[in-house]
Amino acid sequence: MKKKAVLVLLCLILSLSACGKEARVLDQEGAYRISSCLYLEEGLVYDMLGNSVYYEYDTKTYMPLCAKANCLHDTDDCMSVRFSKVSNLGKIGDKWYYTVNNEDGTNFYSADLDGQNEKKIGTVEFGAGGNCLFYDNSCIYVRTRNVNNEDTGRQEYYTETICRYRFEEKKEEILCPEIINSGYLIYGKYKNQLIYLELNREKGYTVSSIDLDIGEKMELLGNESGFLAGYLKEKFLMYMTEISGSEGYRIMELDLETGEQREIWEYKGEIGADWPDFAWGEEMKAFSIINSEKDYRKTYLYQEDGTCKQLLEEKYYPIHNFLTVKNGQVIVEFLNDPNSYLATMSIEDFTAGKDNWTRLEY
């Protein structure tokens, strides 16, 4: 029964006869991959100790991404092990999609949600990397092309492009033009808008959006903003800007729904010594300021009156990063050496300044 529950949690279109219930079906929004975490509509998939594990927000169920009975999750026959080794993983409807990079470029694969019927569905010549967005039978990624000198064989320069590969048409299309010795970073998608950063050696930083239906582009933040770094949290783009004429930065919020910008916090000090981490969304708005050299992590709650209330001051270690705020809980990733793990805490306890994280076990 527990193995069948994995399929339910992954929103398979199945009926569990023992329970007489139907699984819910995710819409076609797809999934977004950042580092070791894949964000789905109703949960997240996390790579841990050579396994892909799944955590569902509603049920708070946590287990390997595997539906095979009596599986030990220690060989490539296990879906949990196999998917932890792919370059990028995403889910659209009732299929998994993933990429495998090799010397010849990137291969796209699909498989059923139980890991069966794996098949190669496309290839692109150059590597598909960066944060990948899977949606509407396509994958959006940053394509990197290294150009070598014909005589020496050494790399002369590189280019980056944002592309979309359509699985049904087996076709790659360019969304953002190729730039030389500069780069792109995909933040994610809000509604039908792709939000991304362009780092151009000549123009500096710009944050823009692309309408994925009609291809229309709009600049959200220009280089004149003093932009330093950004993070997409639900409908909010959180970003840092340099304070003009002084050492320090501001934390800003851009509401992608309304276009409203709001100053959240101001820090005066050495840029780069401190950096923020966000537990930010419509359920709660909080952030931490982290300094490894001074060995502290200070956590603040952003309140409705525009002030920031300090909740907690901790040591820098053990290192942990906010992943998301969903269904009344804060979910974090603890980066302990050598093993990492997930932990949760209720929003009620978190905003009370408690430090009682519950480590997730399976």
Backbone hydrogen bonds in HBPLUS format (Angstrom, degrees):
<---DONOR---> <-ACCEPTOR-->    atom                        ^
c    i                          cat <-CA-CA->   ^        H-A-AA   ^      H-
h    n   atom  resd res      DA  || num        DHA   H-A  angle D-A-AA Bond
n    s   type  num  typ     dist DA aas  dist angle  dist       angle   num
A0005-ALA N   A0001-MET O   2.99 MM   4  6.26 141.2  2.14 140.2 151.2     1
A0006-VAL N   A0003-LYS O   3.12 MM   3  5.32 135.4  2.33  98.7 110.2     2
A0007-LEU N   A0004-LYS O   3.00 MM   3  5.37 123.0  2.33 104.5 117.6     3
A0008-VAL N   A0004-LYS O   3.23 MM   4  6.68 149.6  2.33 144.0 152.7     4
A0009-LEU N   A0005-ALA O   2.86 MM   4  6.10 164.5  1.89 156.5 159.7     5
A0010-LEU N   A0006-VAL O   3.03 MM   4  6.25 139.0  2.21 141.8 152.7     6
A0012-LEU N   A0007-LEU O   3.08 MM   5  5.57 166.3  2.09 158.6 159.5     7
A0011-CYS N   A0008-VAL O   2.81 MM   3  5.01 156.0  1.87 110.7 115.6     8
A0023-ALA N   A0014-LEU O   3.32 MM   9  5.97 171.3  2.33 167.9 168.2     9
A0016-LEU N   A0021-LYS O   3.20 MM   5  5.81 159.5  2.25 170.6 171.7    10
A0019-CYS N   A0016-LEU O   2.94 MM   3  5.51 142.1  2.09 114.2 124.5    11
A0020-GLY N   A0016-LEU O   2.73 MM   4  5.78 144.0  1.85 155.1 166.4    12
A0031-ALA N   A0134-PHE O   2.87 MM 103  5.22 139.8  2.03 135.8 148.8    13
A0134-PHE N   A0031-ALA O   2.86 MM 103  5.22 171.4  1.87 173.6 172.1    14
A0032-TYR N   A0039-TYR O   3.22 MM   7  5.30 158.2  2.27 139.2 144.8    15
A0039-TYR N   A0032-TYR O   2.87 MM   7  5.30 172.0  1.88 156.9 154.5    16
A0033-ARG N   A0132-CYS O   2.99 MM  99  5.40 177.7  1.99 169.7 170.2    17
A0034-ILE N   A0037-CYS O   2.92 MM   3  5.47 170.2  1.93 170.8 171.2    18
A0037-CYS N   A0034-ILE O   2.92 MM   3  5.47 166.4  1.94 139.8 142.5    19
A0047-ASP N   A0036-SER O   3.12 MM  11  5.49 159.6  2.17 156.5 161.8    20
A0038-LEU N   A0045-VAL O   2.79 MM   7  4.95 164.5  1.81 152.3 156.9    21
A0045-VAL N   A0038-LEU O   2.85 MM   7  4.95 159.4  1.89 144.3 151.1    22
A0040-LEU N   A0043-GLY O   2.86 MM   3  5.25 153.9  1.93 158.9 164.0    23
A0057-TYR N   A0042-GLU O   3.12 MM  15  6.07 155.3  2.19 138.8 146.5    24
A0044-LEU N   A0055-TYR O   2.95 MM  11  5.50 150.6  2.04 149.1 157.1    25
A0055-TYR N   A0044-LEU O   2.95 MM  11  5.50 160.9  1.99 159.7 166.1    26
A0046-TYR N   A0053-VAL O   2.82 MM   7  5.30 160.9  1.86 153.7 159.7    27
A0053-VAL N   A0046-TYR O   2.85 MM   7  5.30 171.1  1.86 152.5 152.9    28
A0048-MET N   A0051-ASN O   2.73 MM   3  5.29 169.6  1.74 165.4 166.5    29
A0051-ASN N   A0048-MET O   2.92 MM   3  5.29 148.1  2.02 112.8 122.9    30
A0052-SER N   A0080-SER O   2.91 MM  28  4.74 136.5  2.11 110.7 124.0    31
A0065-LEU N   A0052-SER O   2.74 MM  13  5.60 160.5  1.78 161.5 155.1    32
A0054-TYR N   A0063-MET O   2.76 MM   9  5.55 171.3  1.77 160.9 158.4    33
A0063-MET N   A0054-TYR O   3.08 MM   9  5.55 153.2  2.15 147.2 154.4    34
A0056-GLU N   A0061-THR O   3.04 MM   5  5.52 155.4  2.10 151.0 158.6    35
A0060-LYS N   A0056-GLU O   2.88 MM   4  5.31 133.0  2.11 140.1 151.8    36
A0066-CYS N   A0064-PRO O   2.79 MM   2  5.45 133.0  2.01 108.4  93.2    37
A0078-CYS N   A0075-THR O   3.02 MM   3  5.76 161.8  2.06 118.5 124.0    38
A0082-ARG N   A0078-CYS O   2.98 MM   4  6.22 173.0  1.99 159.4 161.5    39
A0083-PHE N   A0079-MET O   2.92 MM   4  5.91 168.6  1.93 151.8 154.7    40
A0084-SER N   A0081-VAL O   3.20 MM   3  5.31 134.1  2.42  98.4 110.8    41
A0085-LYS N   A0082-ARG O   3.15 MM   3  5.59 158.3  2.20 109.7 116.4    42
A0087-SER N   A0099-THR O   2.85 MM  12  5.36 144.6  1.97 156.3 159.4    43
A0099-THR N   A0088-ASN O   2.91 MM  11  5.23 145.8  2.03 141.1 149.8    44
A0090-GLY N   A0097-TYR O   2.69 MM   7  5.15 147.5  1.79 164.4 167.7    45
A0097-TYR N   A0090-GLY O   2.77 MM   7  5.15 165.5  1.79 150.1 151.0    46
A0092-ILE N   A0095-LYS O   3.09 MM   3  5.66 159.6  2.13 159.6 165.8    47
A0095-LYS N   A0092-ILE O   3.17 MM   3  5.66 151.5  2.25 127.3 136.0    48
A0096-TRP N   A0111-ALA O   2.87 MM  15  5.25 169.5  1.88 158.0 161.4    49
A0111-ALA N   A0096-TRP O   3.03 MM  15  5.25 143.1  2.17 139.8 143.6    50
A0098-TYR N   A0109-TYR O   3.02 MM  11  5.36 155.8  2.08 140.3 144.3    51
A0109-TYR N   A0098-TYR O   2.83 MM  11  5.36 157.3  1.88 161.0 165.4    52
A0100-VAL N   A0107-ASN O   2.96 MM   7  5.31 150.2  2.05 147.8 156.4    53
A0107-ASN N   A0100-VAL O   3.00 MM   7  5.31 171.3  2.01 145.3 147.1    54
A0102-ASN N   A0105-GLY O   2.87 MM   3  5.47 168.1  1.88 163.0 164.6    55
A0105-GLY N   A0102-ASN O   3.16 MM   3  5.47 163.8  2.18 111.6 116.7    56
A0106-THR N   A0124-VAL O   3.01 MM  18  5.39 162.4  2.04 149.7 155.3    57
A0124-VAL N   A0106-THR O   2.91 MM  18  5.39 159.2  1.96 155.0 162.0    58
A0108-PHE N   A0122-GLY O   2.76 MM  14  5.02 170.9  1.77 143.0 144.9    59
A0121-ILE N   A0108-PHE O   2.81 MM  13  5.56 163.0  1.84 140.0 145.9    60
A0110-SER N   A0119-LYS O   2.98 MM   9  5.62 151.9  2.06 153.3 162.2    61
A0119-LYS N   A0110-SER O   2.96 MM   9  5.62 151.6  2.04 156.2 162.5    62
A0112-ASP N   A0116-GLN O   2.80 MM   4  5.27 165.6  1.82 165.2 164.5    63
A0115-GLY N   A0112-ASP O   2.88 MM   3  5.22 158.4  1.93 116.3 119.8    64
A0144-THR N   A0127-GLY O   3.24 MM  17  5.74 154.3  2.31 150.5 157.8    65
A0129-GLY N   A0142-VAL O   2.89 MM  13  5.38 167.9  1.91 161.4 157.4    66
A0142-VAL N   A0129-GLY O   3.17 MM  13  5.38 166.0  2.19 150.2 146.7    67
A0133-LEU N   A0140-ILE O   3.02 MM   7  5.08 164.1  2.05 146.4 151.5    68
A0140-ILE N   A0133-LEU O   2.78 MM   7  5.08 163.9  1.80 151.3 157.0    69
A0135-TYR N   A0138-SER O   3.04 MM   3  5.50 159.5  2.09 144.6 151.2    70
A0138-SER N   A0135-TYR O   2.86 MM   3  5.50 128.7  2.12 120.4 133.7    71
A0167-PHE N   A0137-ASN O   3.02 MM  30  5.73 155.9  2.08 143.5 150.8    72
A0139-CYS N   A0165-TYR O   2.97 MM  26  5.29 148.1  2.08 139.8 150.0    73
A0165-TYR N   A0139-CYS O   2.85 MM  26  5.29 163.0  1.88 152.1 156.0    74
A0141-TYR N   A0163-CYS O   3.05 MM  22  5.64 156.7  2.10 151.8 158.8    75
A0163-CYS N   A0141-TYR O   2.93 MM  22  5.64 161.5  1.97 163.4 169.1    76
A0143-ARG N   A0161-THR O   2.66 MM  18  5.12 167.3  1.68 166.3 167.5    77
A0161-THR N   A0143-ARG O   2.98 MM  18  5.12 142.5  2.12 139.6 150.5    78
A0145-ARG N   A0159-THR O   2.95 MM  14  5.22 164.1  1.98 146.1 149.9    79
A0159-THR N   A0145-ARG O   2.87 MM  14  5.22 149.6  1.97 142.0 152.1    80
A0147-VAL N   A0157-TYR O   2.85 MM  10  5.45 168.9  1.86 169.0 168.8    81
A0156-GLU N   A0147-VAL O   2.68 MM   9  5.76 165.0  1.70 149.1 154.5    82
A0157-TYR N   A0147-VAL O   3.25 MM  10  5.45 159.1  2.29 146.1 150.9    83
A0149-ASN N   A0154-ARG O   2.69 MM   5  5.50 162.5  1.72 159.4 159.1    84
A0153-GLY N   A0149-ASN O   2.75 MM   4  5.03 145.4  1.87 138.7 148.3    85
A0181-ASN N   A0158-TYR O   2.73 MM  23  5.30 176.7  1.73 161.0 161.5    86
A0160-GLU N   A0179-ILE O   3.01 MM  19  5.59 148.7  2.11 148.1 157.7    87
A0179-ILE N   A0160-GLU O   3.02 MM  19  5.59 154.8  2.09 148.8 155.7    88
A0175-LEU N   A0162-ILE O   2.80 MM  13  5.49 163.1  1.83 151.1 155.1    89
A0176-CYS N   A0162-ILE O   3.19 MM  14  5.03 157.5  2.24 138.3 138.2    90
A0164-ARG N   A0173-GLU O   2.86 MM   9  5.33 157.2  1.91 153.5 160.6    91
A0173-GLU N   A0164-ARG O   2.85 MM   9  5.33 160.4  1.89 149.6 156.1    92
A0166-ARG N   A0171-LYS O   2.92 MM   5  5.45 164.4  1.94 157.5 157.0    93
A0170-LYS N   A0166-ARG O   2.83 MM   4  5.61 125.5  2.13 142.2 157.2    94
A0171-LYS N   A0166-ARG O   3.34 MM   5  5.45 150.3  2.44 137.8 144.9    95
A0183-GLY N   A0199-LEU O   3.00 MM  16  5.22 158.3  2.05 145.2 150.0    96
A0199-LEU N   A0183-GLY O   2.81 MM  16  5.22 173.1  1.82 158.0 160.1    97
A0185-LEU N   A0197-LEU O   2.92 MM  12  5.01 146.9  2.03 142.3 146.4    98
A0197-LEU N   A0185-LEU O   2.76 MM  12  5.01 162.0  1.80 149.7 156.1    99
A0187-TYR N   A0195-ILE O   2.91 MM   8  5.50 151.3  1.99 141.6 149.2   100
A0188-GLY N   A0195-ILE O   3.37 MM   7  5.50 150.8  2.46 147.9 145.6   101
A0195-ILE N   A0188-GLY O   2.84 MM   7  5.50 174.1  1.85 158.4 160.2   102
A0190-TYR N   A0193-GLN O   2.87 MM   3  5.21 156.3  1.93 152.2 157.7   103
A0193-GLN N   A0190-TYR O   2.85 MM   3  5.21 162.3  1.89 132.4 135.8   104
A0212-LEU N   A0192-ASN O   2.92 MM  20  5.67 174.2  1.92 177.4 175.4   105
A0194-LEU N   A0210-ILE O   2.91 MM  16  5.11 162.3  1.95 146.6 148.9   106
A0210-ILE N   A0194-LEU O   2.96 MM  16  5.11 140.0  2.13 133.1 145.4   107
A0196-TYR N   A0208-SER O   3.05 MM  12  5.69 167.3  2.06 158.8 161.4   108
A0208-SER N   A0196-TYR O   2.99 MM  12  5.69 160.1  2.03 160.8 167.0   109
A0198-GLU N   A0206-THR O   2.84 MM   8  5.37 164.9  1.87 163.5 168.4   110
A0206-THR N   A0198-GLU O   3.06 MM   8  5.37 144.2  2.19 146.1 155.7   111
A0200-ASN N   A0204-GLY O   3.06 MM   4  4.99 174.7  2.06 136.3 134.7   112
A0204-GLY N   A0200-ASN O   2.67 MM   4  4.99 154.9  1.73 146.4 149.4   113
A0207-VAL N   A0221-LEU O   2.89 MM  14  4.98 161.2  1.92 144.1 150.5   114
A0220-LEU N   A0207-VAL O   2.71 MM  13  5.47 154.6  1.77 144.4 152.5   115
A0221-LEU N   A0207-VAL O   3.05 MM  14  4.98 160.6  2.08 138.3 140.8   116
A0209-SER N   A0218-MET O   2.84 MM   9  5.33 150.4  1.92 148.1 158.1   117
A0218-MET N   A0209-SER O   2.93 MM   9  5.33 151.5  2.01 148.8 153.3   118
A0211-ASP N   A0216-GLU O   2.77 MM   5  5.12 162.5  1.80 149.1 155.0   119
A0215-GLY N   A0211-ASP O   2.62 MM   4  4.99 142.3  1.76 152.0 158.6   120
A0225-SER N   A0222-GLY O   3.06 MM   3  5.72 164.1  2.08 117.6 122.7   121
A0226-GLY N   A0223-ASN O   3.18 MM   3  5.93 172.1  2.18 122.1 124.2   122
A0242-GLU N   A0226-GLY O   2.83 MM  16  5.01 156.8  1.88 131.9 136.5   123
A0228-LEU N   A0240-MET O   2.75 MM  12  5.28 153.0  1.82 154.8 150.1   124
A0240-MET N   A0229-ALA O   2.90 MM  11  5.41 151.7  1.98 154.6 161.2   125
A0231-TYR N   A0238-MET O   2.70 MM   7  5.10 144.8  1.82 154.6 162.1   126
A0238-MET N   A0231-TYR O   2.77 MM   7  5.10 156.5  1.83 170.3 162.5   127
A0233-LYS N   A0236-PHE O   2.74 MM   3  5.13 174.1  1.75 171.1 170.0   128
A0236-PHE N   A0233-LYS O   2.85 MM   3  5.13 160.2  1.89 131.5 133.4   129
A0256-LEU N   A0235-LYS O   2.94 MM  21  5.55 164.7  1.96 175.7 179.0   130
A0237-LEU N   A0254-LEU O   2.92 MM  17  5.04 169.0  1.93 148.6 151.4   131
A0254-LEU N   A0237-LEU O   2.94 MM  17  5.04 150.9  2.03 136.7 146.0   132
A0239-TYR N   A0252-MET O   3.03 MM  13  5.32 163.5  2.06 141.9 146.0   133
A0252-MET N   A0239-TYR O   2.77 MM  13  5.32 173.9  1.78 168.1 169.8   134
A0241-THR N   A0250-ARG O   3.00 MM   9  5.33 154.1  2.06 144.6 152.6   135
A0250-ARG N   A0241-THR O   2.83 MM   9  5.33 154.2  1.89 150.8 159.5   136
A0243-ILE N   A0248-GLY O   3.17 MM   5  5.63 172.5  2.18 124.7 125.5   137
A0246-SER N   A0243-ILE O   3.32 MM   3  5.79 160.6  2.36 134.4 131.4   138
A0269-GLY N   A0247-GLU O   3.07 MM  22  5.36 132.1  2.31 107.0 118.8   139
A0249-TYR N   A0267-TYR O   2.81 MM  18  5.37 143.9  1.94 145.5 157.6   140
A0267-TYR N   A0249-TYR O   2.80 MM  18  5.37 175.4  1.80 175.7 176.6   141
A0251-ILE N   A0265-TRP O   2.79 MM  14  5.13 164.1  1.81 151.2 155.0   142
A0264-ILE N   A0251-ILE O   2.78 MM  13  5.42 167.4  1.79 161.3 161.6   143
A0265-TRP N   A0251-ILE O   3.37 MM  14  5.13 155.8  2.44 132.9 135.6   144
A0253-GLU N   A0262-ARG O   2.80 MM   9  5.13 151.7  1.88 149.2 158.3   145
A0262-ARG N   A0253-GLU O   2.84 MM   9  5.13 147.1  1.95 145.4 154.8   146
A0255-ASP N   A0260-GLU O   2.88 MM   5  5.32 170.7  1.89 161.4 162.4   147
A0259-GLY N   A0255-ASP O   2.64 MM   4  5.23 147.4  1.74 153.3 163.1   148
A0273-ALA N   A0270-GLU O   3.28 MM   3  5.71 159.8  2.32 121.7 127.6   149
A0275-TRP N   A0290-ILE O   3.08 MM  15  5.44 144.2  2.21 139.1 150.1   150
A0290-ILE N   A0275-TRP O   2.91 MM  15  5.44 169.8  1.92 154.3 157.5   151
A0277-ASP N   A0288-SER O   2.93 MM  11  5.10 136.6  2.12 142.1 148.6   152
A0288-SER N   A0277-ASP O   2.79 MM  11  5.10 155.3  1.85 148.5 156.9   153
A0279-ALA N   A0286-ALA O   2.93 MM   7  5.13 166.6  1.94 138.3 141.8   154
A0286-ALA N   A0279-ALA O   2.95 MM   7  5.13 147.0  2.06 130.8 140.1   155
A0281-GLY N   A0284-MET O   2.87 MM   3  5.51 129.5  2.13 144.3 158.8   156
A0302-TYR N   A0285-LYS O   2.87 MM  17  5.47 160.7  1.91 146.7 152.5   157
A0287-PHE N   A0300-TYR O   2.99 MM  13  5.48 155.1  2.05 149.0 156.5   158
A0300-TYR N   A0287-PHE O   2.74 MM  13  5.48 169.1  1.75 171.1 173.3   159
A0289-ILE N   A0298-LYS O   2.73 MM   9  5.20 154.5  1.79 148.0 155.5   160
A0298-LYS N   A0289-ILE O   2.92 MM   9  5.20 164.7  1.94 151.2 151.3   161
A0291-ASN N   A0296-TYR O   2.99 MM   5  5.50 167.2  2.01 162.2 160.0   162
A0296-TYR N   A0291-ASN O   3.06 MM   5  5.50 162.8  2.09 149.3 154.7   163
A0297-ARG N   A0314-GLU O   2.91 MM  17  5.10 140.1  2.07 137.2 137.1   164
A0314-GLU N   A0297-ARG O   2.86 MM  17  5.10 164.7  1.88 143.2 148.3   165
A0299-THR N   A0312-LEU O   2.87 MM  13  5.25 168.8  1.88 157.3 161.1   166
A0311-LEU N   A0299-THR O   2.72 MM  12  5.55 163.4  1.74 148.4 154.3   167
A0312-LEU N   A0299-THR O   3.44 MM  13  5.25 159.2  2.49 133.4 135.9   168
A0301-LEU N   A0309-LYS O   2.74 MM   8  5.10 159.1  1.78 144.1 149.9   169
A0309-LYS N   A0301-LEU O   2.88 MM   8  5.10 163.7  1.90 148.5 148.0   170
A0303-GLN N   A0307-THR O   2.89 MM   4  5.52 174.8  1.89 175.5 176.4   171
A0306-GLY N   A0303-GLN O   2.93 MM   3  5.52 160.6  1.97 122.1 125.2   172
A0335-LEU N   A0319-ILE O   2.81 MM  16  5.41 161.5  1.85 146.4 152.8   173
A0321-ASN N   A0333-GLU O   2.85 MM  12  5.19 153.3  1.92 143.2 149.5   174
A0333-GLU N   A0321-ASN O   2.82 MM  12  5.19 155.8  1.87 149.4 157.7   175
A0323-LEU N   A0331-ILE O   2.84 MM   8  5.59 163.0  1.87 157.8 154.9   176
A0324-THR N   A0331-ILE O   3.39 MM   7  5.48 157.2  2.44 136.3 141.3   177
A0331-ILE N   A0324-THR O   2.97 MM   7  5.48 171.1  1.98 170.2 168.4   178
A0326-LYS N   A0329-GLN O   2.98 MM   3  5.48 145.6  2.10 157.7 162.5   179
A0329-GLN N   A0326-LYS O   2.94 MM   3  5.48 147.0  2.05 117.0 127.0   180
A0347-ILE N   A0328-GLY O   2.96 MM  19  5.44 160.8  2.00 130.5 130.3   181
A0330-VAL N   A0345-MET O   2.78 MM  15  5.35 168.1  1.79 164.9 168.0   182
A0345-MET N   A0330-VAL O   3.06 MM  15  5.35 138.9  2.24 142.7 153.2   183
A0332-VAL N   A0343-ALA O   2.94 MM  11  5.44 169.1  1.96 158.8 162.2   184
A0343-ALA N   A0332-VAL O   3.06 MM  11  5.44 152.3  2.14 144.5 147.0   185
A0334-PHE N   A0341-TYR O   2.82 MM   7  5.39 163.2  1.85 168.4 170.9   186
A0341-TYR N   A0334-PHE O   3.06 MM   7  5.39 150.0  2.16 142.5 151.4   187
A0360-LEU N   A0342-LEU O   2.94 MM  18  5.67 176.4  1.94 147.9 147.7   188
A0344-THR N   A0358-THR O   2.97 MM  14  5.25 150.8  2.06 134.1 140.2   189
A0358-THR N   A0344-THR O   2.85 MM  14  5.25 167.7  1.86 152.7 157.0   190
A0350-PHE N   A0346-SER O   2.92 MM   4  6.15 163.7  1.94 154.2 159.7   191
A0351-THR N   A0347-ILE O   2.88 MM   4  5.98 170.4  1.89 156.1 157.3   192
A0352-ALA N   A0349-ASP O   3.12 MM   3  5.02 139.3  2.30  94.7 106.7   193
A0354-LYS N   A0349-ASP O   3.16 MM   5  5.58 165.2  2.19 158.2 154.4   194
A0353-GLY N   A0350-PHE O   2.99 MM   3  5.35 158.9  2.03 111.6 116.2   195
